[in-house]
């Protein structure tokens, strides 16, 4: 590892402010349709915000390899649009009431319109990507989307059941890390990087994505509703076992296992409370375990880009993992 | 128009039997996923049958221009797969209980899995199409899908309301004729046909698709449930005004208009019966009007391919319009 200094949040923001603003404008313009309700739903989803971490990764990946063309703005918007499309369909499936502190789109427009709005966003993302006239880009995006959809189906099959770590990592790769990986790969592709470099940047994205989702899952267990913008412990209430819970299951007493099994099967805290679960996780150091695992992936992400030339973008990429791991929402 | 003889049904079937069987095998193999439930739903949908008219058009279009490569089998399966994906999502939206005389897939697997299965089929169709390494093919397929999705949303907005003929034709173009058109265009593209020929074949598909959907809509009003494989007059019960109904609305007495308006608004035959509606349509010759319009589009389809060289495939293409217009289900 070089002794390149890690950037500060302010430096990263200064570096990308204009590009992220351009991507936001691009996202708005791409989400416009002659069919009014699509434009409406699009506007609502964009206004809901989000961390825009996928476009940020794509920008940094391209910048680290010296690419500054317009395609980075278009594809930055495309990855956010694909992410948004998956959220729209996931909210229907999870029967979510809220997303990012507001009513979820299915609550406002109904499931039927949201099925179609999600479909439209997928197609629009591919349509915009098609403008690049690059088969590798289309292959990355289409295969990615298929993997995400398969992941969501796998997750549904596992709801209410105990899963092991291997299954958990496969699920969070598909759910999150896969798109982080592709965002990084797209930046490399735009820069015309050799396969080996694209693979290294992809590896950064994969590691970062795993760290990101592990933390997301920890926050779901521990944060407050007002910080999170959605109900706490919604994973358990949907029957989803995440890393800390899997850890406690493997180390807990018979009674601990039974308590966790009950919540997952009931999909509610009626028989076993949220505090009881937190007590079990606390007793086995399960939340620390999940945090440590996320930190290890964050470090692996940093190591994946050790070979990149020293640039501001690389310094920013070295900053992102800590940002992802240390956030509180 | 040349004096080329129109093929018989048997001739068309003999001409395409092997290719259609190959497409069926391709469809089965393309619908396999490591995620079991996708393969299950895929197998169920394929077994449900269907007229396979879209692959048939693609085959005839390619054949009429002398193309016999394997791509015709792959893309024949792709157009049927896209069609199937739209049906899966449409059944969720329409809350359909039956499709092709069997429980619809959402009834068997639930909405959530079917949202994802539809997504997966879209992605798989694009994935297979990507193998052709042809941007025009991808552009046709992605734009098409977006138009179909927009059409479904437009239709939702118009449910329960009176629409005019122009709106009706826009809806049925998006719903049906657009994919017929693209199936023909794909055959031409595979054959490396010049733009003008591709446009003529596309025009054939568009005209044929309009005729097809007009007849579908007439059959929904007049056929029996056992012939149709789905409840009769389901369009009216979903608040959809189709061509014959629009015709009667424009020519009917005040009482006729009121009766139709009531059914569309109620989305049921509780206050006005199905027989009363049929009586109104009969009195104004509305069903004949719809039939005549379909026949005119069928004739326009035949005229669109007048310039093609005389081949067995052209003879078959001259047969299809009558098959589409004269069917009873």
Interface residues (C-beta under 8 A of the other chain):
Chain A: X33 X34 X35 X37 X38 X89 X92 X93 X111 X112 X113 X115 X116 X117 X118 X119 X120 X122 X123 X124 X126 X127 X130 X133 X135 X138 X139 X142 X143 X145 X146 X149 X150 X152 X153 X154 X156 X157
Chain B: X33 X34 X35 X37 X38 X89 X92 X93 X111 X112 X113 X115 X116 X117 X118 X119 X120 X122 X123 X124 X126 X127 X130 X133 X135 X138 X139 X142 X143 X145 X146 X149 X150 X152 X153 X154 X156 X157
